[in-house]
Amino acid sequence: MKNVEIERKFEVGKSDEVPSLEGILGRGETREHRLRAVYFDTRDGLLARHGITLRRREGGVEEGWHLKLPRDDGDRLEISGPIVDGPGTYSVPSTLLAELRRAVGHELPEGADGVLLPVATLETHRRDTKLVDPTGKVRATLSDDTVTVKPDGNVWREVEVELRGEDPELLERIVGAFKDAGIKKSKAPSKLSRALDGRSGKTAWEVVLAYAAEQVAEMIGREDAVRSDDEDAVHKARVATRRLRSTLRTFRRLFHRDVTDPLRDEVKWLGTVLGEPRDAEVLKERLQGHIDKLAEGDIVGPARDRVGSELDAQHRDSHGALVEVLDSERYAALRDALVSLLADPPLRGRASRKAKKELPRRARRAIARTEEQWSASRDAEGEQLRLLHETRKKSKAARYGCEALEPAFGDAAVEAAERWEEVTETLGLLQDSLVARARLRELARAAQDAGEPTFTYGILVGVEAMSADRSRTQGEAATKRALEHPWP
């Protein structure tokens, strides 16, 4: 549904009296409502730059999705759509998306940069009063709002007068009555702009949720590319799940864990499903790359073709299963839960502390856990490779924890994250070698059962053994460098 919104907002104090408007319009029925509105935008604020508002409102007579587009005359065109119950309740209706694309054209990009996610949640206690003419016809609605920004807690009061139909003269008389009462028109173009202006960006929760929102945007924004198996799409989506899961763990003391722990488990589930086609793809490229570098005499039998066919089949089957997951109600529920996390984060008191004070503690703990695991791997007999793999997983948490701190600490956080990235990459190559050796043995058995030579698989196992030794040396050196330059 479309309609032109003609309204004026006024700034009023907590105890200010609203003009009676006697002689202009009479007062009809008054009703109270509790409204909860979640406002959406892209991560670079595209809608805000265009003066566009997109919200999902619960409560009141206008419950639903609302897209408000500016008009040349200063009023706004409002387009509404229903809220869907169940999975997909936080997905923007396709009709509103189409109108939005018409309004901004090519500026709404595909992928993560075009994903619409919550930027603010406002809870409003509203008293709606109908304003009527002498015949009893409703000519306008006066809304007296007390607005609370979540989770910030900022509160203000404002009054809106919205006309029914177009009557510029009537609107001017109403504005004049407010002016005569000493009440000014609001300087803020919308509730959303006022809510965002009141944020510092320096609290712990703001920094962490901004990083989490980037990962959610990456996951959602790559869905179509993942479905069509575009190059690097599955990998990028999988990395986003890792970053998000790590964030919810490293900074878990900021949140009520009865909400975030189950959500973290679901993100882990998605990451596992994303990993299966990606692992097959990486392993095929790795093993065929090794074969291509072998001397001609070391390639005996159809080893290259078997590697390709076996891993292609694994990739095809696991990618098909991934697409089924993306179409499932479980995934839709996960999407909703992630959007809900951003809209209404379950914050504990410490989340409102300054980011520069609170967050380094959390990152240091992630680094300390990495150092403990590293020490254990150095002292262990016979379990070093397994414990180095655990060290790698812990170092990812250290890396992502430092990445999240960039808005508060700038280059220092970036440099620390890069040191831990070197650890994760080199120890990751070690793990890739171990996985490749295990799979080569499986391929060799399959080749033997088929009556094919297995000589080449033995050569490849040796190549991977040497690769593992190199990666282990490089990984240990990278870990030492990272621990020698502790930050934060």
C-alpha positions in Angstrom: 0.0 0.0 0.0 1.2 3.5 -0.9 0.3 6.8 0.6 1.8 10.3 0.9 2.8 11.1 4.5 2.3 14.7 5.4 3.5 15.3 8.9 5.4 17.7 11.1 7.5 16.8 14.2 8.0 19.0 17.2 10.5 19.0 20.0 8.9 18.9 23.4 10.3 18.5 26.9 9.2 15.8 29.4 6.7 18.2 31.1 5.8 20.5 28.2 2.1 20.9 27.5 0.9 20.3 23.9 -1.2 23.1 22.5 -5.0 22.4 22.6 -5.4 23.6 19.0 -8.7 25.1 20.1 -10.3 27.0 17.2 -8.4 24.9 14.7 -9.5 21.3 15.3 -11.3 19.5 18.1 -10.0 16.5 20.0 -11.5 13.1 19.4 -10.6 9.6 20.6 -7.2 9.0 22.3 -5.6 5.6 22.3 -2.2 4.4 23.6 0.1 2.0 21.8 3.4 0.3 22.5 5.5 0.2 19.4 8.8 -1.5 18.6 10.5 -0.5 15.3 13.7 -1.9 13.9 15.3 0.3 11.3 17.4 -1.1 8.5 20.2 0.2 6.3 23.3 -1.0 4.4 26.6 -1.1 6.2 27.7 2.1 4.5 24.4 4.0 5.3 23.1 4.2 1.7 19.5 4.7 2.8 20.4 7.5 5.2 22.3 9.3 2.6 19.2 9.3 0.4 16.9 10.4 3.2 15.2 7.0 3.0 13.8 5.1 6.0 13.1 1.4 6.1 11.6 -0.1 9.3 9.8 -3.1 10.7 7.3 -2.1 13.2 5.4 -4.3 15.7 2.4 -2.9 17.6 -0.1 -0.2 16.9 -2.6 0.2 14.0 0.2 0.4 11.4 2.1 -2.8 12.2 4.2 -4.0 9.4 7.1 -3.0 7.1 7.3 0.7 6.1 9.5 2.2 3.4 9.5 6.0 3.4 10.9 7.8 0.3 11.5 11.6 0.2 9.5 13.8 -2.3 10.5 17.0 -3.9 7.8 18.9 -1.9 9.3 17.8 1.4 6.7 15.2 2.2 7.3 11.5 2.0 5.9 8.6 0.1 5.2 5.7 2.5 5.0 2.1 1.1 3.9 -0.6 3.5 3.9 -4.4 3.6 3.0 -7.1 6.0 5.2 -8.9 8.6 5.5 -12.6 7.9 5.1 -15.0 10.9 7.7 -17.7 11.3 11.0 -18.2 9.4 11.7 -15.1 7.2 10.0 -12.7 9.6 13.1 -10.4 9.3 13.3 -10.6 5.5 12.4 -7.3 3.7 9.3 -7.9 1.6 10.1 -8.2 -2.1 7.7 -5.4 -3.0 9.5 -2.9 -0.8 12.9 -4.1 -2.1 11.7 -3.4 -5.7 10.5 0.1 -4.7 13.8 0.7 -3.0 15.8 -0.4 -6.0 13.7 1.9 -8.2 14.5 4.8 -5.8 18.3 4.3 -5.6 18.9 2.5 -8.9 22.4 1.0 -9.3 23.6 2.4 -6.0 22.1 -0.5 -4.1 24.9 -3.1 -4.8 24.7 -6.8 -5.0 26.3 -8.9 -2.3 27.3 -8.0 1.2 27.4 -4.3 0.6 23.7 -4.3 -0.3 22.4 -6.4 2.6 19.9 -4.5 4.7 20.5 -5.1 8.5 19.3 -3.4 11.7 21.0 -0.1 12.6 18.7 0.9 15.5 15.7 -0.3 17.4 13.2 2.2 18.9 10.6 1.4 21.5 7.8 4.0 21.6 5.0 4.7 24.1 2.5 6.5 21.9 -0.6 8.4 22.7 -2.6 8.9 19.5 -5.3 11.6 19.5 -7.7 12.1 16.6 -8.1 15.7 15.6 -11.6 16.4 14.1 -13.4 19.2 12.4 -16.8 20.5 13.5 -18.5 17.7 11.5 -16.6 15.1 13.4 -14.4 14.2 10.4 -10.9 13.2 11.3 -8.5 15.7 9.7 -5.3 14.7 11.4 -3.7 12.6 14.1 -1.6 14.0 17.0 1.0 11.5 18.3 2.6 12.2 21.6 5.7 9.9 21.7 8.1 8.9 24.4 11.0 7.2 22.5 13.6 4.8 23.9 16.6 3.8 21.9 17.7 0.2 22.4 20.1 -0.9 23.6 21.5 2.6 24.3 18.8 3.6 26.7 18.6 7.2 25.3 15.1 8.7 25.8 13.3 11.7 24.4 9.8 13.0 23.8 8.4 14.3 20.6 5.1 15.1 19.1 4.0 14.4 15.5 1.0 15.8 13.7 0.0 13.9 10.5 -2.7 15.1 8.2 -5.4 13.0 6.6 -5.3 14.3 3.1 -3.6 17.4 1.7 -4.5 20.7 3.3 -1.4 23.1 3.4 -3.4 25.9 5.1 -4.6 23.6 7.9 -1.1 22.3 8.4 0.3 25.9 8.6 -2.3 26.8 11.2 -1.3 23.8 13.4 2.4 24.6 13.1 1.6 28.2 14.0 -0.2 27.1 17.2 2.8 25.1 18.3 5.1 28.0 17.5 2.9 30.3 19.6 3.2 27.9 22.5 7.0 28.1 22.3 7.4 24.6 20.8 9.8 24.4 17.8 9.8 22.0 14.9 12.2 19.1 15.3 15.6 19.6 13.9 16.0 15.9 13.3 14.5 14.7 10.0 13.5 11.4 11.6 13.5 9.4 14.8 16.2 7.2 13.3 18.6 10.1 12.6 18.2 11.3 16.2 18.9 7.9 17.5 22.0 7.5 15.5 23.3 11.0 16.3 23.2 10.0 19.9 25.7 7.2 19.5 29.4 7.6 20.2 30.6 4.4 18.5 33.0 4.0 21.4 31.3 1.5 23.6 32.2 -2.1 23.7 28.9 -3.3 22.4 29.0 -0.9 19.4 32.4 -2.0 18.3 31.7 -5.7 18.7 28.2 -5.6 17.1 29.6 -3.6 14.1 32.1 -6.4 13.5 29.4 -9.1 13.9 27.2 -7.2 11.5 29.9 -7.3 8.8 30.0 -11.1 9.1 26.3 -11.4 9.0 26.2 -9.2 5.8 28.9 -11.4 4.2 26.9 -14.6 5.0 23.6 -13.3 3.8 25.0 -11.3 0.9 26.7 -14.3 -0.7 23.7 -16.7 -0.6 23.0 -16.4 -4.3 26.7 -16.8 -5.2 27.0 -19.8 -2.9 24.0 -21.4 -4.5 25.4 -21.0 -8.0 28.9 -22.0 -6.7 30.6 -18.8 -7.9 34.3 -18.7 -7.4 35.4 -18.0 -3.8 31.8 -17.5 -2.6 31.6 -20.6 -0.4 35.0 -19.8 1.0 34.1 -16.2 1.9 30.8 -17.3 3.5 32.6 -19.9 5.5 35.2 -17.4 6.8 32.3 -15.1 7.8 30.8 -17.9 9.9 34.2 -18.5 11.6 34.6 -14.8 12.4 31.1 -14.6 13.8 31.4 -17.7 15.9 34.7 -16.6 17.2 33.4 -13.1 18.0 30.5 -14.6 20.0 33.0 -16.7 22.0 35.8 -14.2 22.5 33.4 -11.4 23.6 30.9 -13.7 25.3 31.1 -11.9 28.6 29.3 -8.9 26.9 26.2 -11.0 26.2 23.7 -13.2 28.0 25.0 -16.6 26.9 21.6 -18.3 27.1 20.9 -16.4 23.9 24.4 -16.4 22.2 25.6 -19.9 23.0 22.8 -21.7 21.1 23.2 -19.2 18.3 27.0 -19.9 18.1 26.2 -23.6 17.8 23.9 -22.9 14.8 26.6 -20.8 13.2 29.0 -23.7 13.7 26.6 -26.0 12.0 26.3 -23.7 9.0 30.1 -23.4 8.8 30.5 -27.2 8.8 28.1 -27.5 5.9 29.9 -24.7 4.0 33.2 -26.4 4.6 32.5 -29.7 2.9 32.4 -28.5 -0.7 35.1 -26.0 -0.1 37.5 -28.7 1.4 36.9 -30.9 -1.7 37.7 -28.0 -4.0 40.9 -27.0 -2.2 42.1 -30.6 -2.0 41.5 -31.3 -5.7 43.5 -28.1 -6.6 46.3 -29.0 -4.2 46.7 -32.7 -5.3 46.4 -32.0 -9.0 48.9 -29.2 -8.6 51.4 -31.6 -7.0 50.8 -34.2 -9.8 51.5 -31.5 -12.5 54.9 -30.9 -10.9 56.0 -34.5 -10.8 58.5 -36.0 -13.2 56.9 -37.9 -16.1 58.2 -41.2 -14.7 56.5 -40.6 -11.4 53.1 -40.5 -12.9 51.9 -44.1 -13.3 48.3 -44.8 -14.1 45.3 -42.5 -14.1 46.1 -40.9 -10.7 45.3 -37.3 -11.9 41.9 -38.4 -13.3 41.0 -40.4 -10.2 41.8 -37.4 -8.0 39.7 -35.2 -10.1 36.7 -37.5 -10.5 36.6 -38.5 -6.8 36.9 -34.9 -5.5 34.5 -33.5 -8.1 31.9 -36.0 -7.0 32.5 -35.1 -3.3 32.2 -31.4 -4.2 29.0 -31.9 -6.3 27.3 -33.9 -3.6 28.3 -31.7 -0.7 27.3 -28.5 -2.7 23.9 -30.0 -3.4 23.5 -30.7 0.3 24.5 -27.1 1.0 21.9 -25.6 -1.3 19.3 -27.7 0.4 20.4 -26.3 3.7 20.1 -22.7 2.4 16.5 -23.5 1.4 15.7 -25.0 4.8 13.6 -23.6 7.6 16.5 -24.2 10.0 18.7 -21.8 7.9 15.8 -19.3 7.7 15.5 -19.4 11.5 19.2 -18.9 11.8 19.1 -15.8 9.6 16.2 -14.4 11.7 18.1 -15.1 14.9 21.2 -13.3 13.6 19.2 -10.3 12.5 17.4 -10.3 15.9 20.8 -10.4 17.6 21.7 -7.2 15.9 18.3 -5.6 16.5 18.0 -6.5 20.1 21.4 -7.7 21.5 21.2 -9.5 24.8 23.8 -7.2 26.5 25.2 -7.5 29.9 26.2 -4.4 31.9 29.8 -4.5 31.0 28.9 -4.1 27.3 28.3 -0.4 27.9 31.9 0.2 29.1 34.3 2.0 26.9 35.6 -0.2 24.1 39.3 0.8 24.8 38.9 -0.4 28.4 36.8 -3.5 28.0 37.7 -5.2 24.7 41.5 -5.6 25.1 40.8 -7.8 28.1 38.8 -10.2 26.0 41.4 -10.2 23.1 44.2 -10.8 25.6 42.4 -13.8 27.0 42.1 -15.2 23.5 45.8 -14.7 23.0 46.5 -16.3 26.4 44.5 -19.4 25.4 46.6 -19.6 22.2 49.8 -19.4 24.2 48.7 -22.1 26.6 47.8 -24.4 23.6 51.2 -23.6 22.0 53.1 -24.5 25.1 51.1 -27.8 25.4 52.1 -28.7 21.8 55.7 -28.1 22.6 55.8 -30.3 25.6 53.6 -33.2 24.3 55.0 -36.5 23.1 53.3 -38.0 20.1 50.4 -35.5 20.0 52.2 -32.5 18.7 50.4 -32.4 15.3 47.0 -32.6 16.9 47.9 -29.9 19.5 49.3 -27.7 16.8 46.0 -27.9 15.0 44.3 -26.8 18.3 46.8 -24.0 18.4 45.8 -22.9 15.0 42.1 -22.8 16.0 43.0 -20.7 19.1 45.1 -18.4 17.0 42.1 -17.7 14.8 40.3 -16.4 17.8 43.2 -14.2 18.6 43.3 -12.9 15.0 39.6 -12.2 14.8 39.6 -10.6 18.2 42.3 -8.2 17.1 40.4 -7.5 13.9 37.3 -6.5 15.8 39.3 -3.9 17.8 40.3 -1.9 14.7 37.7 0.8 15.1 39.0 1.5 18.6 42.7 1.0 18.1 43.4 1.5 14.4 46.7 0.4 13.0 47.9 -1.4 16.2 44.9 -3.8 15.9 45.5 -4.3 12.2 49.1 -5.2 12.7 48.4 -7.6 15.5 45.7 -9.3 13.4 48.2 -9.6 10.5 50.7 -11.4 12.8 48.1 -13.9 13.9 46.9 -14.3 10.4 50.4 -15.5 9.5 50.1 -18.1 12.3 46.7 -19.3 11.1 47.8 -19.5 7.4 51.0 -21.4 8.0 49.5 -23.8 10.5 46.6 -24.1 8.2 48.9 -25.4 5.5 50.2 -28.0 7.9 46.7 -29.2 8.6 46.0 -29.3 4.8 49.0 -31.6 4.4 47.7 -33.9 7.1 44.3 -34.1 5.5 45.8 -34.6 2.1 47.9 -37.5 3.2 44.9 -39.2 4.8 42.9 -38.8 1.6 45.7 -40.0 -0.6 45.7 -43.2 1.3 42.0 -43.6 0.7 42.5 -42.9 -3.0 45.3 -45.4 -3.2 43.1 -48.1 -1.7 40.3 -47.2 -4.2 42.9 -47.4 -7.1 44.2 -50.7 -5.9 40.6 -52.1 -5.7 40.1 -51.0 -9.3 43.4 -52.7 -10.4 45.2 -49.4 -11.0 48.8 -48.6 -10.0 49.3 -46.9 -6.6 52.9 -45.8 -7.1 52.0 -42.2 -7.8 50.0 -41.9 -4.6 53.0 -43.0 -2.6 55.1 -40.2 -4.2 52.4 -37.7 -3.4 52.3 -38.8 0.3 56.0 -38.1 0.4 55.5 -34.7 -1.2 52.9 -33.9 1.4 55.2 -35.1 4.2 57.9 -32.6 3.1 55.3 -29.9 2.8 54.1 -30.6 6.3 57.6 -30.3 7.6 58.0 -26.9 6.0 54.6 -25.6 7.1 55.3 -26.8 10.7 58.6 -25.0 10.8 57.0 -21.8 9.3 54.0 -22.1 11.7 56.2 -22.4 14.7 58.3 -19.4 13.7 55.2 -17.3 13.0 53.7 -18.3 16.4 56.9 -17.2 18.2 56.9 -13.9 16.4 53.3 -13.2 17.3 53.9 -14.1 21.0 57.0 -11.9 21.0 54.9 -8.9 20.1 51.9 -9.2 22.4 49.1 -6.8 21.7 46.9 -5.6 23.2 
